[in-house]
Amino acid sequence: MKHPAHARSALFSTATALILAGGLSACAGTANGTTSAGSGGSGSGGTTLVVGTDNGSPTMADNFNPFSANKRSGTAYMYEPLEYVNSINGQQTPFLATGHTLKGSTAVDFTIRTGVKWSDGKPFTPADVVFTFDYIKKYPALDSLGIWQHVKSVSASGNTVSVKFKAPDVPFVQQLEQQLIVPEHIWSKISDPTTYTNTSPVVTGPYVVGTFNPNQYTLLKNTKYWQAGNVAATRIVFPALTGNTQSQLELSQGGYDWATLFIPSVKTTWVAKDAQHNKYWFPPGGTISLFLNLTKKPYSDPAFRQALSYALDRTQIATKAEDGYVQPASQSGMLLPNLKSWLDPALPDSGLVTQNMTKATQMFAQAGYTKKGGTLVSAAGKAVTMTLQTPNGFTDWLQAAQVIQQQLKAVGITVNVQTPQYAAYNQALANGSFDASIASFGGTGSPYLDFFDAFDSAQSAPVGKPAASNYSRFSDPKLNGLLTKLQGETQIAQQHSTVNQLEQIMYKQVPVLALFYGATWGEYTTKNFTGWPDASNPYAPPAPYGAATAATGPPLMIITHLKAAA
């Protein structure tokens, strides 16, 4: 199963999430292309940034391979993509490329930045970009973004890297530009990149590895970085985290400058500790949804799905599951307010479906189900029951499942909530051995990729996602045709028209019941650094980690926006 920020954030609200496993030791020594830090951060002052994000269960492995799903979180502070894509709104920021130009709907040219050096002093060139793409073709296990499912060729001419697609594929550019780039002079000598741990990475980004031990590691500022003047923190400390309760305590006591934790009563436990400096922002990171197995009756009937949708009180579900931090989700499929500009104005109430028991009863009747003796039964008198799964340890999703169980009981449906281990949960989604499941989709910043994420039935696998991401098994020729149409559209007006039609299918056929928006948890202090993203300046999600795939994440954007506090 895909594990984007909003799904990952759920891990931090569980007993299996991450806590501090060791003290904050001082940095020792320097690394090539770095300077040693000054004194302190919030836990220790000066120009050091202490970040609470990296999993140490029970300890951390020394792995900075940017292609590895098990890489350290600090990897996202060192390697760079061609361009950064803000998953909140899809806005793009140049990094190793200064920009790109579409060549119709079947090719794109990237202009590669000049004057960039690797941290060992060697020049970065377009050849490194071509090498990286050819490298993940040679080793398909490294191609976590599915680049070569879509790409026909990659070549360089002067300062331009040209990428040709196998078919019209305009939305794919958003994923293509996020591939992390590695140095040819290092990686061409690696015998097995799938197992290589890359303990001394050579990078173009703002930091290199300083010290490492299983309980804590540090990154030091790369003085050769092409925009070193925009990097205020000279040293970053990553303590090992192994659980949630102690991490909350460490945060409240000023142990972190930046963290990503689910915290009950955040205003009391975090903000009130230093009202002037302690801040938080929990923007939507994806849509937490009720996926029904549409290969089974009665879920295969759109009228029955509409009835279930009307029976749910999404506000209550969201409040119980996430302590009131998030909002009910629009049935449009749009992540709001992030993608508000894409919302179909013809949808009532922005696509939000409010609980309406009268309509629920009417739609159940239309589907052939009535309530007798407190139980919803079919025309043949068979009682409706549902088995609802959610992963063990995802306590917020479990609370959502329990509220759904209570709400559907009111319409006569008996819901059996199960909490399998994550591997079993994931397998059930993949092979279709479930009735209903809480899962998530979206959060890419692209309406196309969000819809592709949930409904890839007749398409190639969506970029960076497993082929089985269409957990509901929804199949609709019109939807598939619209997705194909959107792949070839280069004009924004055309794209909006097509996305509106996709939203109408989502709203009327209810292939997935959108419940609430999953938060990207972000807590930070302005005591030593300012310039953090927030609702008024959402240049990036407030997450201190990158993606599990090869794509980068918010750290590069945030670390180059922070300024030392006056």
C-alpha positions in Angstrom: 0.0 0.0 0.0 1.2 3.5 -0.7 2.3 5.4 2.4 2.1 9.2 1.7 2.4 11.8 4.3 -1.1 11.7 5.5 -1.0 7.9 6.0 2.4 8.1 7.6 1.2 10.7 10.0 -1.3 8.2 11.4 1.7 6.2 12.6 2.5 9.0 14.9 -0.8 8.7 16.7 -0.2 5.1 17.7 1.6 3.2 20.4 4.0 1.9 17.7 5.0 5.5 16.7 8.3 7.1 17.5 9.9 8.3 20.7 13.3 9.7 21.7 15.8 7.0 22.4 18.8 8.8 23.6 20.1 12.3 24.6 21.1 15.1 22.3 24.9 14.7 22.0 27.2 17.4 20.6 28.5 17.1 17.1 32.1 15.8 16.8 34.2 16.6 13.7 33.5 17.8 10.2 32.8 16.2 6.9 34.1 17.0 3.4 32.4 20.1 2.0 31.0 21.1 5.4 31.6 23.4 8.3 31.1 22.4 11.9 28.2 23.9 13.7 28.0 26.6 16.2 26.4 25.9 19.5 23.0 24.8 20.2 19.4 24.6 18.8 16.1 25.0 20.6 17.2 22.1 22.7 20.7 23.6 22.3 20.5 27.1 20.8 22.5 28.9 18.0 22.3 27.5 14.4 21.6 23.9 15.2 18.1 22.5 14.2 16.9 19.5 16.2 14.4 17.5 14.2 12.0 14.8 15.6 11.1 12.6 12.7 13.4 9.6 12.1 12.3 6.2 13.1 14.7 4.3 15.5 12.8 1.1 16.2 14.8 0.0 18.1 17.8 1.8 16.6 18.7 3.5 13.3 20.6 1.8 10.5 23.2 3.9 8.6 21.5 4.1 5.2 21.4 7.2 3.0 20.7 5.4 -0.3 18.2 7.8 -2.0 16.7 4.8 -3.9 16.0 2.8 -0.7 12.6 2.8 1.0 14.5 2.3 4.3 16.7 5.4 3.9 17.2 7.8 6.8 15.0 10.9 6.8 18.1 13.0 6.5 18.5 11.8 2.9 15.8 14.3 1.9 18.0 17.2 3.1 20.9 16.1 0.9 19.8 15.0 -2.6 17.9 17.2 -4.9 15.3 16.7 -7.7 15.0 18.7 -10.9 12.1 20.6 -9.5 10.1 20.4 -6.2 6.4 20.0 -6.4 4.3 21.3 -3.5 1.8 18.6 -2.7 -0.5 21.1 -1.2 -1.2 23.0 -4.4 0.9 21.5 -7.2 3.2 24.6 -7.4 6.7 23.9 -8.7 10.0 25.3 -7.6 13.2 24.8 -9.7 16.2 23.0 -8.1 18.7 21.2 -10.3 16.6 22.4 -13.3 15.8 26.0 -13.8 12.5 25.1 -15.4 10.9 22.9 -18.1 9.1 23.3 -21.4 6.4 20.9 -22.6 6.8 19.8 -26.2 3.2 19.1 -27.0 1.8 16.2 -24.9 4.5 13.7 -25.6 7.8 15.2 -24.5 9.4 17.7 -22.1 12.7 19.6 -22.0 14.5 20.5 -18.8 17.0 23.3 -18.6 19.7 22.1 -16.3 21.2 24.6 -13.7 24.8 25.6 -14.3 27.5 26.3 -11.6 26.4 23.4 -9.3 29.0 21.2 -7.6 28.7 17.9 -5.9 29.8 18.0 -2.3 33.2 16.4 -3.2 33.9 19.4 -5.5 33.2 17.8 -8.9 30.9 19.6 -11.2 27.2 18.6 -11.6 26.3 18.3 -15.3 23.3 17.2 -17.5 25.2 13.9 -17.9 24.4 13.1 -14.2 20.7 13.6 -15.0 20.8 11.3 -18.0 22.8 8.8 -16.0 20.3 8.8 -13.1 17.4 8.0 -15.4 19.3 5.4 -17.4 20.5 3.9 -14.1 16.9 3.3 -12.8 16.1 1.7 -16.1 19.1 -0.6 -15.8 18.0 -1.4 -12.2 14.2 -1.4 -12.2 14.0 -2.0 -8.5 15.2 1.6 -8.1 12.5 3.0 -10.3 10.0 3.7 -7.4 8.3 6.5 -9.4 7.6 4.2 -12.3 9.6 6.5 -14.7 10.2 3.9 -17.3 6.5 2.8 -17.5 6.0 6.2 -19.2 9.3 7.2 -20.7 10.6 6.2 -24.1 14.0 8.0 -24.0 16.1 10.5 -22.1 18.9 12.4 -23.8 21.1 15.6 -23.3 22.1 18.3 -25.7 24.1 21.1 -24.3 22.3 22.3 -21.2 19.0 20.6 -22.0 17.8 17.2 -21.0 15.0 16.0 -23.2 12.5 13.3 -22.1 10.2 11.6 -24.6 7.1 9.8 -23.5 5.6 6.5 -24.8 2.2 8.2 -25.2 0.6 11.6 -24.3 1.4 12.0 -20.6 1.3 15.7 -19.5 0.5 15.1 -15.8 3.4 12.7 -15.6 5.9 15.6 -15.7 5.0 16.4 -12.1 6.4 13.0 -11.0 9.3 13.0 -13.5 10.7 16.2 -12.2 10.8 14.9 -8.6 13.3 12.1 -9.3 16.4 12.5 -7.0 19.6 12.9 -9.0 22.8 11.0 -8.1 26.4 11.6 -9.3 27.6 9.4 -12.2 31.2 9.3 -10.9 30.1 7.6 -7.7 27.1 5.5 -8.6 28.6 4.0 -11.8 31.0 2.2 -9.6 28.4 0.7 -7.3 28.1 -3.1 -7.9 24.6 -3.5 -6.3 22.7 -0.3 -5.7 19.7 -2.2 -4.3 21.7 -3.1 -1.2 24.2 -0.2 -1.1 23.8 1.8 2.1 25.7 4.9 0.9 27.0 5.9 4.4 29.1 8.8 3.0 26.8 10.3 0.4 28.1 12.7 -2.3 25.3 15.2 -3.0 24.3 18.5 -4.5 22.0 19.5 -1.6 22.4 21.7 1.5 23.8 19.1 3.9 26.2 16.2 4.1 26.5 13.6 6.9 28.4 14.7 9.9 28.3 12.0 12.6 26.2 8.8 12.9 25.4 6.4 15.7 22.4 4.1 16.1 20.7 6.6 18.5 21.4 9.9 16.7 23.0 11.3 13.7 23.9 14.8 12.5 24.0 16.6 9.2 26.4 19.5 8.5 26.0 22.4 6.1 27.5 21.8 2.7 29.5 24.9 2.0 29.7 23.9 -1.7 25.9 24.1 -2.0 24.8 26.3 -4.9 22.4 28.3 -2.7 24.3 28.0 0.6 23.4 31.6 1.3 19.8 30.5 1.8 20.7 27.9 4.4 20.6 29.3 7.9 21.0 26.1 10.0 24.6 24.9 10.0 23.9 21.6 11.8 20.8 19.4 12.0 20.4 16.7 14.7 18.2 13.7 14.2 17.6 11.8 17.5 16.2 8.2 17.1 12.5 8.0 17.8 10.8 4.8 18.9 7.4 5.7 20.3 4.9 8.6 20.8 4.4 9.4 24.5 8.0 10.3 25.2 8.3 12.2 22.0 5.3 14.4 23.0 7.1 15.0 26.3 10.4 15.9 24.6 8.5 18.3 22.3 6.7 20.0 25.2 10.0 20.4 27.0 11.7 22.1 24.1 13.7 19.1 22.9 12.9 19.6 19.2 12.9 22.7 17.0 10.7 20.8 14.4 8.6 17.7 14.8 5.8 15.7 13.2 3.7 14.3 16.0 0.0 13.7 16.7 -0.5 15.6 20.0 -3.9 15.7 21.8 -4.7 19.3 22.9 -1.8 20.7 21.0 -2.6 24.3 22.2 -2.1 23.2 25.8 0.7 20.6 25.5 2.8 22.6 23.0 1.7 26.1 22.2 1.1 27.2 25.8 4.6 26.2 26.8 5.9 29.2 24.8 3.1 31.1 23.3 5.4 33.5 21.6 7.4 30.9 19.7 5.7 27.5 19.6 3.6 27.1 16.5 1.8 24.3 14.7 0.2 23.7 11.3 -1.8 20.6 10.4 -2.8 21.0 6.7 -4.6 18.3 4.8 -2.3 15.7 3.3 -4.7 13.3 1.7 -8.3 11.9 1.9 -9.0 9.2 4.5 -11.8 7.2 3.0 -14.1 4.2 3.3 -13.2 1.8 0.5 -15.9 -0.7 -0.3 -15.3 -3.9 -2.3 -17.4 -3.2 -5.3 -17.1 -6.8 -6.5 -19.4 -7.8 -3.7 -23.1 -7.2 -3.2 -24.6 -5.0 -2.0 -21.6 -2.6 -2.4 -21.7 -3.0 -6.2 -25.0 -1.0 -6.3 -24.4 2.8 -6.5 -27.8 3.3 -4.7 -26.6 1.3 -1.8 -23.3 3.2 -1.7 -25.2 6.5 -1.7 -27.4 5.3 1.1 -24.3 4.5 3.2 -22.9 7.9 2.4 -26.0 9.7 3.6 -26.0 7.5 6.8 -22.6 8.8 7.9 -21.9 11.9 10.0 -18.5 12.9 8.7 -18.1 15.7 11.1 -18.5 13.4 14.1 -16.1 10.9 12.5 -13.4 13.5 11.8 -13.8 15.0 15.3 -13.5 11.6 17.1 -10.7 10.3 15.0 -8.4 13.3 14.9 -9.4 15.4 18.0 -11.0 18.1 15.8 -7.8 18.9 13.9 -9.2 18.0 10.5 -12.3 18.7 8.4 -14.8 16.3 6.8 -13.9 15.5 3.2 -15.6 16.5 0.0 -17.1 13.7 -2.0 -15.8 15.5 -5.1 -12.4 13.8 -4.6 -10.7 17.1 -4.3 -8.4 17.8 -1.3 -9.7 21.0 0.1 -8.8 23.8 0.5 -5.6 22.7 -1.3 -7.3 22.1 -4.7 -10.2 24.6 -4.3 -9.4 26.1 -7.7 -10.2 22.7 -9.3 -13.6 22.2 -7.5 -16.6 21.9 -9.8 -18.9 24.8 -8.9 -21.9 22.8 -9.9 -21.5 20.5 -6.9 -23.7 21.4 -4.0 -22.0 22.5 -0.8 -18.5 22.0 -2.3 -19.3 18.3 -2.6 -19.7 17.8 1.2 -22.4 15.2 2.0 -24.1 15.7 5.4 -25.9 13.0 7.3 -29.5 12.6 6.1 -31.3 9.6 7.5 -34.4 10.2 5.3 -32.4 10.1 2.1 -30.4 7.1 3.4 -33.7 5.2 3.9 -34.9 6.2 0.5 -31.7 5.1 -1.2 -31.6 1.8 0.7 -35.2 1.2 -0.5 -34.2 2.0 -4.0 -31.4 -0.6 -3.7 -34.0 -3.1 -2.4 -33.3 -3.0 1.3 -35.6 -2.1 4.2 -35.4 -2.0 7.9 -37.3 -4.7 9.9 -37.0 -5.1 13.6 -34.0 -2.8 13.8 -32.1 -4.7 11.1 -31.6 -3.8 7.5 -32.6 -6.7 5.3 -32.7 -7.5 1.6 -35.9 -8.4 -0.3 -35.1 -12.0 0.5 -35.0 -11.1 4.2 -31.2 -11.5 4.6 -29.6 -9.2 7.1 -26.9 -6.8 6.0 -23.6 -7.2 7.8 -20.2 -5.6 7.1 -16.6 -6.5 8.1 -14.6 -3.3 8.3 -10.8 -3.5 8.6 -8.2 -0.9 9.6 -4.5 -1.5 10.4 -3.5 -2.6 13.9 -2.0 0.4 15.7 -3.6 3.1 13.6 -5.6 4.3 16.6 -7.1 7.4 14.9 -8.4 5.2 12.0 -9.7 2.7 14.6 -11.7 5.5 16.3 -13.1 6.4 12.9 -14.1 2.8 12.3 -15.8 2.6 15.6 -17.9 5.7 15.0 -18.9 4.3 11.6 -19.9 1.1 13.3 -22.2 3.0 15.7 -23.7 5.2 12.9 -24.4 2.2 10.6 -26.0 0.3 13.5 -28.6 3.1 13.6 -29.7 2.1 10.1 -29.7 -1.6 10.9 -26.3 -2.7 9.6 -24.1 -4.8 11.9 -20.4 -3.8 11.4 -17.6 -6.1 12.6 -14.4 -4.1 13.1 -11.2 -5.9 12.6 -7.6 -4.7 13.1 -5.2 -7.0 11.3 -1.5 -6.4 11.3 -0.4 -4.0 8.6 0.9 -6.8 6.3 -2.4 -8.7 6.4 -4.4 -5.5 6.0 -2.4 -4.6 3.0 -2.7 -8.1 1.5 -6.5 -8.0 1.9 -6.6 -4.7 0.0 -4.4 -6.1 -2.8 -6.3 -9.4 -3.3 -9.8 -8.1 -2.6 -10.5 -10.3 0.4 -12.4 -7.6 2.4 -15.9 -6.0 2.6 -14.8 -2.5 3.6 -11.6 -0.9 4.6 -10.3 2.5 5.8 -7.5 3.6 3.6 -6.3 6.8 1.9 -5.7 8.3 -1.5 -4.5 11.6 -3.0 -2.4 14.4 -1.6 -0.2 14.7 -4.7 -1.2 18.3 -5.6 -2.5 17.0 -8.9 -6.2 16.2 -9.6 -5.2 13.7 -12.2 -2.7 11.8 -10.0 -5.2 11.9 -7.1 -7.9 10.3 -9.2 -5.4 7.9 -10.8 -4.3 7.0 -7.3 -7.8 5.7 -6.5 -9.1 4.5 -9.8 -6.4 3.0 -12.0 -8.5 0.1 -13.2 -8.0 0.3 -16.9 -4.8 2.3 -17.0 -1.1 1.5 -16.5 -0.2 1.7 -12.8 -0.2 5.3 -11.6 3.2 6.9 -11.2 4.9 5.8 -8.0 1.9 3.7 -6.9 1.2 -0.1 -6.9 -1.1 -1.4 -9.6 -3.6 -2.5 -6.9 -4.3 1.0 -5.7 -7.8 0.8 -7.0 -8.8 -1.0 -3.8 -12.6 -0.6 -4.4 -12.2 -2.3 -7.8 -14.2 0.5 -9.4 -14.5 0.1 -13.2 -16.1 2.7 -15.4 -15.4 3.2 -19.1 -16.3 6.9 -18.9 -13.9 7.5 -16.0 -11.1 5.7 -17.8 -11.7 7.7 -20.9 -11.6 10.9 -19.0 -8.2 10.0 -17.4 -6.8 9.2 -20.8 -8.2 12.4 -22.2 -6.6 14.4 -19.3 -3.2 12.9 -20.1 -3.1 14.6 -23.4 -4.5 18.0 -22.5 -2.1 20.9 -22.3 -4.7 23.7 -21.9 -5.8 24.6 -18.4 -9.5 25.2 -19.5 -9.6 21.7 -21.0 -8.2 20.2 -17.9 -10.7 21.9 -15.7 -13.6 20.7 -17.8 -12.3 17.1 -17.7 -11.6 17.2 -13.9 -15.2 18.5 -13.3 -16.6 15.4 -15.1 -14.4 13.2 -12.9 -15.7 14.9 -9.8 -19.3 14.3 -10.9 -18.6 10.6 -11.2 -17.0 10.6 -7.8 -20.0 12.5 -6.3 -22.8 10.6 -8.0 -21.5 7.0 -8.2 -19.7 7.1 -4.8 -17.0 4.6 -5.7 -15.2 5.6 -2.5 -16.8 7.3 0.5 -14.5 10.2 1.4 -14.5 10.7 5.2 -12.1 13.3 6.4 -8.8 14.9 5.4 -5.7 13.3 7.0 -3.4 15.9 8.5 0.3 16.5 7.9 1.4 17.0 11.4 3.9 19.9 11.9 5.1 21.5 15.1 7.9 24.0 15.1 9.4 26.9 17.2 10.4 30.3 15.9 12.8 30.8 18.8 15.9 30.3 16.7 14.5 30.1 13.1 11.7 31.9 11.3 10.2 31.5 7.8 8.3 28.3 8.5 5.4 27.4 6.1 1.9 28.0 7.5 -1.7 28.6 6.3 -0.8 32.1 5.2 2.3 31.0 3.3 1.8 27.4 2.3 4.9 27.0 0.2 5.3 23.4 1.5 3.7 21.0 3.9 5.3 21.4 7.4 6.7 17.8 7.2 10.4 17.2 8.2 10.6 14.0 6.1 10.6 13.1 2.4 8.7 10.5 0.5 9.2 6.7 0.9 9.8 6.6 -2.9 12.7 8.3 -4.7 10.8 11.6 -4.7 11.9 14.3 -2.3 9.7 16.1 0.1 9.3 19.4 2.0 12.7 19.5 3.7 14.6 21.1 0.8 12.0 23.8 0.5 11.7 24.6 4.2 15.4 24.4 5.0 16.1 27.0 2.2 13.4 29.3 3.5 14.3 29.4 7.2 16.1 32.4 8.5 18.0 32.8 11.8 15.8 34.6 14.3 16.9 38.1 15.2 
